[in-house]
Amino acid sequence: MTPLKIAVVGLGRMGKRHVYTLLYKVPRVEVVAVCSTEAHEIDWAKNNAEYKEFGISVYDNYDKMLSHPGLQAVWISTSTDVHASQSLGAIAKGLHVLCEKPLSTDLAEAQSVVEAARKHPDLKVMAGFSRRFDASYRDAAVKVREQGAIGSPFLVRSNTCDLLDDTGFFVKYAKRNGGIFVDCTIHDIDLSLWFLGNPTPKACWATGTLQHHPELKEANDVDNAVGVVEFWGGKIAYFYSSRTQAHGHDVCTEITGTTGKIMVNVIPKANNVVVADRLGMRHEVQPEYWQRFEDAFALEANEFADSVLNDKPVPLPMEAGIMVMKIGRALQDALNTGEVVRFNEKGERI
């Protein structure tokens, strides 16, 4: 089978890692181009021996890259504020799109991407909620949704806590990505909808604090936050997001049901090594999300490629990302105003 010719947009941490994944872990994909508007990233890519070896073209202009000969798909891994415009540009060119979450910092703009995808049913357009491709989360979903292992699920507690970054990278990144709930909590919101059976939100409230990055105050953001979502029908989700953990990347989820509870990664571990000495027993934790979810990103890419090459539905429908965005924005607004954000039974904000 002829491989899918794909380009990666954005050469920050995520983009570079996606290129690596596509080159070495997705056999039916060929990376033909990369693109960035950052001068240092372009210089790095042009001088990268690996990219030269694979014949990858380097572009500093997104529109020019979209016209690369034979290009079939793009993987958008830029900052959230340009996700929608870049997705729309690719769709208009007749290209398949895998866009990192979320689709936009603005709900109306995100909806425009969904509508554009609907008008082009021949194209595969997908939002990248990578945790849905993680082996542990998929196993938990089978147990909850198909096997009824914990009865009827009614409560999800989910955390996304990143290692403290003192390099300045996080602050620069955060200011372009819609706030802690839209960026950091977005995966947890998606998981809660998945495990609870896609309930409709009823009310959202949130609070937060600045402990290490006071400069985020200018962007009306925080570095630690708690959000609670009440759904119609008596279900609840609780989220804790942090960018300041001392011990490493700490992502965990608990799903409580009427007859039990399922826990995923409640005690994060880098591997199965435990050091036992006079200080006690301890283990290391992954430093970043990549070490925890590298295999999930690879599976996501493989399933996206399979949907294009074999004309199958994408594994995660675009519409799912809209409700996630609604809740993320509501939590961010609740954080900024101190008010409860309410929804009617149709999921429309009151």
ZAROPA-66814 format. One record per residue (C-alpha): x, y negated, z; residue number from 1. Coordinates in nm, 4 decimals, m for minus. Layout:
% ZAROPA-66814
<x:X	y:Y	z:Z	pos:NUM>
...
This chain:
% ZAROPA-66814
<x:0.0000	y:0.0000	z:0.0000	pos:1>
<x:0.1254	y:m0.3474	z:m0.0884	pos:2>
<x:0.2086	y:m0.5370	z:0.2323	pos:3>
<x:0.0134	y:m0.8416	z:0.3433	pos:4>
<x:0.2151	y:m1.1564	z:0.2686	pos:5>
<x:0.1898	y:m1.3856	z:0.5686	pos:6>
<x:0.3370	y:m1.7157	z:0.6906	pos:7>
<x:0.3888	y:m1.8228	z:1.0514	pos:8>
<x:0.3143	y:m2.1854	z:1.1344	pos:9>
<x:0.4982	y:m2.3348	z:1.4312	pos:10>
<x:0.8462	y:m2.2309	z:1.5415	pos:11>
<x:0.8302	y:m2.2954	z:1.9132	pos:12>
<x:0.8567	y:m2.0089	z:2.1600	pos:13>
<x:0.5382	y:m1.8447	z:2.0377	pos:14>
<x:0.6050	y:m1.8857	z:1.6670	pos:15>
<x:0.9539	y:m1.7379	z:1.6828	pos:16>
<x:0.8253	y:m1.4431	z:1.8796	pos:17>
<x:0.5417	y:m1.3848	z:1.6338	pos:18>
<x:0.7907	y:m1.3777	z:1.3464	pos:19>
<x:0.9959	y:m1.1179	z:1.5324	pos:20>
<x:0.6855	y:m0.9081	z:1.6002	pos:21>
<x:0.5751	y:m0.9206	z:1.2371	pos:22>
<x:0.9230	y:m0.8308	z:1.1096	pos:23>
<x:0.9804	y:m0.5313	z:1.3338	pos:24>
<x:0.6475	y:m0.4079	z:1.4704	pos:25>
<x:0.3947	y:m0.4576	z:1.1900	pos:26>
<x:0.4994	y:m0.2343	z:0.8993	pos:27>
<x:0.2268	y:m0.3420	z:0.6549	pos:28>
<x:0.3079	y:m0.7132	z:0.6747	pos:29>
<x:0.5754	y:m0.9151	z:0.4952	pos:30>
<x:0.6734	y:m1.2541	z:0.6404	pos:31>
<x:0.7323	y:m1.4743	z:0.3365	pos:32>
<x:0.7394	y:m1.8217	z:0.4939	pos:33>
<x:0.7564	y:m2.0225	z:0.8150	pos:34>
<x:0.6680	y:m2.3862	z:0.8733	pos:35>
<x:0.7365	y:m2.6550	z:1.1317	pos:36>
<x:0.7302	y:m3.0343	z:1.1496	pos:37>
<x:0.9995	y:m3.0422	z:1.4203	pos:38>
<x:1.3414	y:m3.1235	z:1.2724	pos:39>
<x:1.5374	y:m2.9086	z:1.5194	pos:40>
<x:1.3122	y:m2.6092	z:1.4521	pos:41>
<x:1.3506	y:m2.6497	z:1.0758	pos:42>
<x:1.7304	y:m2.6698	z:1.1056	pos:43>
<x:1.7310	y:m2.3631	z:1.3278	pos:44>
<x:1.5185	y:m2.1639	z:1.0823	pos:45>
<x:1.7218	y:m2.2652	z:0.7761	pos:46>
<x:2.0400	y:m2.1483	z:0.9472	pos:47>
<x:1.8914	y:m1.8299	z:1.0895	pos:48>
<x:2.0735	y:m1.5314	z:0.9389	pos:49>
<x:1.7817	y:m1.3003	z:1.0069	pos:50>
<x:1.5370	y:m1.5205	z:0.8152	pos:51>
<x:1.7826	y:m1.5381	z:0.5248	pos:52>
<x:1.8182	y:m1.1597	z:0.5267	pos:53>
<x:1.4417	y:m1.1142	z:0.4988	pos:54>
<x:1.4096	y:m1.3867	z:0.2341	pos:55>
<x:1.1820	y:m1.6076	z:0.4450	pos:56>
<x:1.1190	y:m1.9534	z:0.2991	pos:57>
<x:1.1303	y:m2.2470	z:0.5426	pos:58>
<x:0.8872	y:m2.5395	z:0.4993	pos:59>
<x:0.8636	y:m2.8769	z:0.6721	pos:60>
<x:0.5243	y:m2.9520	z:0.5174	pos:61>
<x:0.2162	y:m2.7431	z:0.5954	pos:62>
<x:0.0279	y:m2.8190	z:0.2724	pos:63>
<x:0.3290	y:m2.7196	z:0.0616	pos:64>
<x:0.3617	y:m2.3956	z:0.2555	pos:65>
<x:m0.0033	y:m2.3105	z:0.1829	pos:66>
<x:0.0883	y:m2.3064	z:m0.1860	pos:67>
<x:0.3727	y:m2.0566	z:m0.1409	pos:68>
<x:0.3582	y:m1.8025	z:m0.4270	pos:69>
<x:0.1610	y:m1.4923	z:m0.3347	pos:70>
<x:0.0765	y:m1.6104	z:0.0182	pos:71>
<x:m0.2313	y:m1.4294	z:0.1567	pos:72>
<x:m0.2535	y:m1.5166	z:0.5277	pos:73>
<x:m0.1259	y:m1.7538	z:0.7941	pos:74>
<x:m0.0626	y:m1.7058	z:1.1644	pos:75>
<x:m0.1090	y:m2.0436	z:1.3352	pos:76>
<x:0.0942	y:m2.0808	z:1.6543	pos:77>
<x:0.1252	y:m2.4576	z:1.6796	pos:78>
<x:m0.0095	y:m2.6818	z:1.9584	pos:79>
<x:m0.3838	y:m2.6589	z:2.0180	pos:80>
<x:m0.4555	y:m3.0112	z:1.8917	pos:81>
<x:m0.3829	y:m2.9057	z:1.5303	pos:82>
<x:m0.5260	y:m2.5513	z:1.5354	pos:83>
<x:m0.8567	y:m2.6530	z:1.3771	pos:84>
<x:m0.7166	y:m2.8752	z:1.1011	pos:85>
<x:m0.4593	y:m2.6143	z:1.0031	pos:86>
<x:m0.7188	y:m2.3357	z:1.0077	pos:87>
<x:m0.9515	y:m2.5399	z:0.7883	pos:88>
<x:m0.6683	y:m2.6152	z:0.5465	pos:89>
<x:m0.5825	y:m2.2476	z:0.5122	pos:90>
<x:m0.9463	y:m2.1448	z:0.4650	pos:91>
<x:m0.9871	y:m2.4081	z:0.1927	pos:92>
<x:m0.6898	y:m2.2500	z:0.0144	pos:93>
<x:m0.8545	y:m1.9058	z:0.0276	pos:94>
<x:m0.6157	y:m1.7670	z:0.2903	pos:95>
<x:m0.6862	y:m1.5323	z:0.5794	pos:96>
<x:m0.6219	y:m1.6862	z:0.9231	pos:97>
<x:m0.5110	y:m1.5610	z:1.2628	pos:98>
<x:m0.5152	y:m1.8664	z:1.4907	pos:99>
<x:m0.3859	y:m1.8709	z:1.8457	pos:100>
<x:m0.6400	y:m1.9485	z:2.1139	pos:101>
<x:m0.8245	y:m2.1755	z:2.1486	pos:102>
<x:m0.9451	y:m2.3001	z:1.8105	pos:103>
<x:m0.9274	y:m2.6632	z:1.9230	pos:104>
<x:m0.9248	y:m2.8947	z:2.2226	pos:105>
<x:m1.2608	y:m3.0228	z:2.0944	pos:106>
<x:m1.5723	y:m2.8048	z:2.0831	pos:107>
<x:m1.7247	y:m2.9645	z:1.7726	pos:108>
<x:m1.3980	y:m2.9223	z:1.5867	pos:109>
<x:m1.3795	y:m2.5580	z:1.6916	pos:110>
<x:m1.7350	y:m2.5068	z:1.5669	pos:111>
<x:m1.6338	y:m2.6491	z:1.2282	pos:112>
<x:m1.3784	y:m2.3686	z:1.1911	pos:113>
<x:m1.6428	y:m2.1069	z:1.2690	pos:114>
<x:m1.8783	y:m2.2600	z:1.0118	pos:115>
<x:m1.6036	y:m2.2739	z:0.7483	pos:116>
<x:m1.5283	y:m1.9065	z:0.8087	pos:117>
<x:m1.8975	y:m1.8196	z:0.7675	pos:118>
<x:m1.8994	y:m1.9912	z:0.4289	pos:119>
<x:m1.6107	y:m1.7686	z:0.3186	pos:120>
<x:m1.7113	y:m1.4140	z:0.4214	pos:121>
<x:m1.4402	y:m1.2766	z:0.1926	pos:122>
<x:m1.1775	y:m1.4204	z:0.4276	pos:123>
<x:m1.0717	y:m1.2704	z:0.7585	pos:124>
<x:m1.0552	y:m1.5489	z:1.0178	pos:125>
<x:m0.9773	y:m1.4575	z:1.3773	pos:126>
<x:m0.8964	y:m1.6328	z:1.7053	pos:127>
<x:m0.6079	y:m1.4741	z:1.8937	pos:128>
<x:m0.7295	y:m1.3651	z:2.2349	pos:129>
<x:m0.4347	y:m1.1319	z:2.2853	pos:130>
<x:m0.5400	y:m0.9759	z:2.6168	pos:131>
<x:m0.8173	y:m0.7906	z:2.4385	pos:132>
<x:m0.5381	y:m0.5913	z:2.2718	pos:133>
<x:m0.3548	y:m0.5019	z:2.5929	pos:134>
<x:m0.3665	y:m0.1298	z:2.6754	pos:135>
<x:m0.4591	y:m0.1812	z:3.0416	pos:136>
<x:m0.7377	y:m0.4285	z:2.9684	pos:137>
<x:m0.8766	y:m0.2060	z:2.6949	pos:138>
<x:m0.8759	y:0.0903	z:2.9314	pos:139>
<x:m1.0556	y:m0.1192	z:3.1933	pos:140>
<x:m1.3130	y:m0.2267	z:2.9313	pos:141>
<x:m1.3844	y:0.1353	z:2.8382	pos:142>
<x:m1.4336	y:0.2240	z:3.2040	pos:143>
<x:m1.6591	y:m0.0755	z:3.2692	pos:144>
<x:m1.8549	y:m0.1047	z:2.9440	pos:145>
<x:m1.8757	y:0.2535	z:2.8190	pos:146>
<x:m1.8276	y:0.4860	z:3.1157	pos:147>
<x:m2.0117	y:0.2817	z:3.3788	pos:148>
<x:m1.7316	y:0.3576	z:3.6256	pos:149>
<x:m1.8284	y:0.0770	z:3.8665	pos:150>
<x:m2.2000	y:0.0587	z:3.8051	pos:151>
<x:m2.3264	y:m0.2803	z:3.6919	pos:152>
<x:m2.0431	y:m0.5396	z:3.6910	pos:153>
<x:m2.1365	y:m0.8719	z:3.8500	pos:154>
<x:m1.8112	y:m1.0418	z:3.9577	pos:155>
<x:m1.4786	y:m1.1095	z:3.7834	pos:156>
<x:m1.1789	y:m1.2633	z:3.9580	pos:157>
<x:m0.9008	y:m1.3428	z:3.7135	pos:158>
<x:m0.5703	y:m1.5282	z:3.7491	pos:159>
<x:m0.3203	y:m1.6688	z:3.5014	pos:160>
<x:m0.0139	y:m1.7900	z:3.6885	pos:161>
<x:0.3047	y:m1.8866	z:3.5056	pos:162>
<x:0.6597	y:m1.9135	z:3.6327	pos:163>
<x:0.7590	y:m2.2631	z:3.7460	pos:164>
<x:0.9306	y:m2.4490	z:3.4614	pos:165>
<x:1.1726	y:m2.7274	z:3.5534	pos:166>
<x:1.3052	y:m2.7828	z:3.2001	pos:167>
<x:1.0317	y:m3.0278	z:3.0961	pos:168>
<x:0.9005	y:m2.7921	z:2.8272	pos:169>
<x:0.5736	y:m2.7182	z:3.0043	pos:170>
<x:0.4820	y:m3.0829	z:3.0684	pos:171>
<x:0.5449	y:m3.1753	z:2.7041	pos:172>
<x:0.3454	y:m2.8724	z:2.5912	pos:173>
<x:0.0553	y:m2.9220	z:2.8342	pos:174>
<x:m0.0213	y:m3.2772	z:2.7215	pos:175>
<x:m0.1239	y:m3.1506	z:2.3756	pos:176>
<x:m0.3313	y:m2.8511	z:2.4776	pos:177>
<x:m0.6533	y:m2.9746	z:2.6325	pos:178>
<x:m0.5920	y:m2.9271	z:3.0042	pos:179>
<x:m0.5279	y:m2.6355	z:3.2347	pos:180>
<x:m0.8699	y:m2.4697	z:3.1945	pos:181>
<x:m0.8790	y:m2.5037	z:2.8153	pos:182>
<x:m0.5234	y:m2.3782	z:2.7771	pos:183>
<x:m0.4234	y:m2.1631	z:3.0732	pos:184>
<x:m0.7600	y:m2.0190	z:3.1835	pos:185>
<x:m0.8946	y:m1.9524	z:2.8347	pos:186>
<x:m0.7895	y:m1.5850	z:2.8409	pos:187>
<x:m0.9487	y:m1.5309	z:3.1817	pos:188>
<x:m1.2751	y:m1.6832	z:3.0613	pos:189>
<x:m1.2709	y:m1.4528	z:2.7601	pos:190>
<x:m1.2069	y:m1.1496	z:2.9822	pos:191>
<x:m1.4933	y:m1.2428	z:3.2154	pos:192>
<x:m1.7374	y:m1.2592	z:2.9220	pos:193>
<x:m1.6048	y:m0.9273	z:2.7899	pos:194>
<x:m1.6360	y:m0.7406	z:3.1189	pos:195>
<x:m1.9665	y:m0.8967	z:3.2252	pos:196>
<x:m2.1426	y:m0.8311	z:2.8943	pos:197>
<x:m2.1392	y:m1.1847	z:2.7451	pos:198>
<x:m2.3636	y:m1.3582	z:3.0014	pos:199>
<x:m2.4789	y:m1.7179	z:2.9562	pos:200>
<x:m2.3199	y:m1.9782	z:3.1866	pos:201>
<x:m2.5447	y:m2.1578	z:3.4330	pos:202>
<x:m2.3049	y:m2.3830	z:3.6267	pos:203>
<x:m1.9315	y:m2.4611	z:3.6403	pos:204>
<x:m1.7358	y:m2.6354	z:3.9109	pos:205>
<x:m1.3629	y:m2.6798	z:3.9689	pos:206>
<x:m1.0902	y:m2.8368	z:4.1760	pos:207>
<x:m0.7165	y:m2.8733	z:4.1364	pos:208>
<x:m0.3915	y:m3.0135	z:4.2706	pos:209>
<x:m0.0533	y:m3.1429	z:4.1547	pos:210>
<x:0.2340	y:m2.9779	z:4.3397	pos:211>
<x:0.5315	y:m2.9845	z:4.1018	pos:212>
<x:0.4414	y:m3.1877	z:3.7910	pos:213>
<x:0.3054	y:m3.5289	z:3.9038	pos:214>
<x:0.3553	y:m3.6631	z:3.5505	pos:215>
<x:0.0503	y:m3.4578	z:3.4446	pos:216>
<x:m0.1690	y:m3.7100	z:3.6262	pos:217>
<x:m0.1380	y:m3.9398	z:3.3237	pos:218>
<x:m0.3077	y:m3.6691	z:3.1157	pos:219>
<x:m0.5853	y:m3.6123	z:3.3753	pos:220>
<x:m0.4487	y:m3.2662	z:3.4377	pos:221>
<x:m0.3149	y:m3.0570	z:3.7271	pos:222>
<x:m0.0631	y:m2.7769	z:3.7679	pos:223>
<x:m0.2817	y:m2.5586	z:3.9935	pos:224>
<x:m0.6589	y:m2.5216	z:3.9644	pos:225>
<x:m0.9527	y:m2.3098	z:4.0753	pos:226>
<x:m1.2735	y:m2.2788	z:3.8755	pos:227>
<x:m1.5994	y:m2.0967	z:3.9432	pos:228>
<x:m1.8648	y:m2.0081	z:3.6860	pos:229>
<x:m2.2152	y:m1.8987	z:3.7811	pos:230>
<x:m2.3981	y:m1.7152	z:3.5032	pos:231>
<x:m2.7695	y:m1.6749	z:3.4487	pos:232>
<x:m2.8688	y:m1.3360	z:3.5871	pos:233>
<x:m2.6610	y:m1.3492	z:3.9046	pos:234>
<x:m2.3098	y:m1.2852	z:3.7715	pos:235>
<x:m2.0052	y:m1.4864	z:3.8809	pos:236>
<x:m1.6487	y:m1.5507	z:3.7625	pos:237>
<x:m1.3680	y:m1.6993	z:3.9715	pos:238>
<x:m1.0474	y:m1.8283	z:3.8101	pos:239>
<x:m0.7129	y:m1.9397	z:3.9502	pos:240>
<x:m0.4603	y:m2.0979	z:3.7164	pos:241>
<x:m0.1074	y:m2.2044	z:3.8047	pos:242>
<x:0.2037	y:m2.3249	z:3.6258	pos:243>
<x:0.4215	y:m2.3210	z:3.9378	pos:244>
<x:0.4745	y:m1.9640	z:4.0546	pos:245>
<x:0.8137	y:m1.8944	z:4.2124	pos:246>
<x:0.8176	y:m1.5180	z:4.1552	pos:247>
<x:0.7314	y:m1.4892	z:3.7845	pos:248>
<x:0.4395	y:m1.4413	z:3.5461	pos:249>
<x:0.1448	y:m1.3233	z:3.7546	pos:250>
<x:m0.1688	y:m1.2246	z:3.5619	pos:251>
<x:m0.4304	y:m1.0075	z:3.7297	pos:252>
<x:m0.8003	y:m0.9331	z:3.6973	pos:253>
<x:m1.0526	y:m0.7644	z:3.9256	pos:254>
<x:m1.3961	y:m0.6546	z:3.8076	pos:255>
<x:m1.6435	y:m0.5758	z:4.0852	pos:256>
<x:m1.9576	y:m0.3747	z:4.0185	pos:257>
<x:m2.2461	y:m0.2314	z:4.2155	pos:258>
<x:m2.0610	y:0.0963	z:4.2820	pos:259>
<x:m1.6921	y:0.0030	z:4.2759	pos:260>
<x:m1.4098	y:m0.2183	z:4.1558	pos:261>
<x:m1.1439	y:m0.2023	z:3.8839	pos:262>
<x:m0.8146	y:m0.3876	z:3.9247	pos:263>
<x:m0.5657	y:m0.4714	z:3.6486	pos:264>
<x:m0.2083	y:m0.5715	z:3.7370	pos:265>
<x:m0.2963	y:m0.6977	z:4.0857	pos:266>
<x:0.0681	y:m0.6441	z:4.1871	pos:267>
<x:0.2683	y:m0.7406	z:3.8737	pos:268>
<x:0.5860	y:m0.5448	z:3.8026	pos:269>
<x:0.8574	y:m0.5755	z:3.5392	pos:270>
<x:0.9134	y:m0.1980	z:3.5470	pos:271>
<x:0.9034	y:0.0978	z:3.7854	pos:272>
<x:1.2280	y:0.0124	z:3.9662	pos:273>
<x:1.2003	y:m0.0567	z:4.3399	pos:274>
<x:1.4963	y:m0.1775	z:4.5473	pos:275>
<x:1.4978	y:m0.0507	z:4.9059	pos:276>
<x:1.7493	y:m0.2016	z:5.1508	pos:277>
<x:1.7667	y:m0.3783	z:5.4875	pos:278>
<x:1.5300	y:m0.6458	z:5.3553	pos:279>
<x:1.2596	y:m0.3886	z:5.2817	pos:280>
<x:1.1225	y:m0.2643	z:4.9488	pos:281>
<x:1.0749	y:m0.4934	z:4.6492	pos:282>
<x:1.0511	y:m0.5042	z:4.2721	pos:283>
<x:1.0979	y:m0.7626	z:3.9962	pos:284>
<x:0.8200	y:m0.9428	z:3.8047	pos:285>
<x:0.8125	y:m1.0360	z:3.4352	pos:286>
<x:0.9352	y:m1.3955	z:3.3912	pos:287>
<x:0.6909	y:m1.4870	z:3.1116	pos:288>
<x:0.3672	y:m1.3819	z:2.9423	pos:289>
<x:0.5686	y:m1.2386	z:2.6518	pos:290>
<x:0.7239	y:m0.9590	z:2.8581	pos:291>
<x:0.3768	y:m0.8690	z:2.9870	pos:292>
<x:0.1864	y:m0.8876	z:2.6564	pos:293>
<x:0.4427	y:m0.8237	z:2.3813	pos:294>
<x:0.2807	y:m0.4939	z:2.2853	pos:295>
<x:m0.0636	y:m0.6577	z:2.2851	pos:296>
<x:0.0529	y:m0.9206	z:2.0346	pos:297>
<x:0.1896	y:m0.6445	z:1.8106	pos:298>
<x:m0.1375	y:m0.4496	z:1.8218	pos:299>
<x:m0.3315	y:m0.7692	z:1.7517	pos:300>
<x:m0.1182	y:m0.8321	z:1.4414	pos:301>
<x:m0.1531	y:m0.4726	z:1.3219	pos:302>
<x:m0.5319	y:m0.4746	z:1.3607	pos:303>
<x:m0.5599	y:m0.8121	z:1.1861	pos:304>
<x:m0.3504	y:m0.6819	z:0.8953	pos:305>
<x:m0.5638	y:m0.3685	z:0.8784	pos:306>
<x:m0.8824	y:m0.5769	z:0.8599	pos:307>
<x:m0.7405	y:m0.7715	z:0.5639	pos:308>
<x:m0.5820	y:m0.4836	z:0.3741	pos:309>
<x:m0.8792	y:m0.2489	z:0.4188	pos:310>
<x:m1.1556	y:m0.5119	z:0.4166	pos:311>
<x:m1.2767	y:m0.4350	z:0.7684	pos:312>
<x:m1.4356	y:m0.6772	z:1.0154	pos:313>
<x:m1.1797	y:m0.8561	z:1.2313	pos:314>
<x:m1.1529	y:m0.6945	z:1.5771	pos:315>
<x:m1.2670	y:m1.0116	z:1.7522	pos:316>
<x:m1.5439	y:m1.2250	z:1.5947	pos:317>
<x:m1.4872	y:m1.6001	z:1.5739	pos:318>
<x:m1.8151	y:m1.6797	z:1.7473	pos:319>
<x:m1.6833	y:m1.5283	z:2.0716	pos:320>
<x:m1.4352	y:m1.8127	z:2.0992	pos:321>
<x:m1.7068	y:m2.0804	z:2.1020	pos:322>
<x:m1.8601	y:m1.9777	z:2.4342	pos:323>
<x:m1.5106	y:m1.9472	z:2.5810	pos:324>
<x:m1.4458	y:m2.3049	z:2.4666	pos:325>
<x:m1.7768	y:m2.4271	z:2.6117	pos:326>
<x:m1.6876	y:m2.2874	z:2.9525	pos:327>
<x:m1.3264	y:m2.4077	z:2.9365	pos:328>
<x:m1.4334	y:m2.7623	z:2.8526	pos:329>
<x:m1.7026	y:m2.7550	z:3.1222	pos:330>
<x:m1.4471	y:m2.6496	z:3.3843	pos:331>
<x:m1.2067	y:m2.9216	z:3.2682	pos:332>
<x:m1.4830	y:m3.1820	z:3.2888	pos:333>
<x:m1.5848	y:m3.0569	z:3.6332	pos:334>
<x:m1.2225	y:m3.0882	z:3.7442	pos:335>
<x:m1.1961	y:m3.4452	z:3.6150	pos:336>
<x:m1.5320	y:m3.5704	z:3.7458	pos:337>
<x:m1.5795	y:m3.3708	z:4.0639	pos:338>
<x:m1.9313	y:m3.2898	z:3.9430	pos:339>
<x:m2.0972	y:m2.9572	z:3.8708	pos:340>
<x:m2.1542	y:m2.9002	z:3.4979	pos:341>
<x:m2.4816	y:m2.7215	z:3.4286	pos:342>
<x:m2.6204	y:m2.5231	z:3.1344	pos:343>
<x:m2.9722	y:m2.4203	z:3.0406	pos:344>
<x:m3.0647	y:m2.0579	z:2.9710	pos:345>
<x:m2.9678	y:m2.1022	z:2.6049	pos:346>
<x:m2.6122	y:m2.1905	z:2.7051	pos:347>
<x:m2.6537	y:m2.5588	z:2.6187	pos:348>
<x:m2.5040	y:m2.8200	z:2.8505	pos:349>
<x:m2.7598	y:m3.0213	z:3.0428	pos:350>
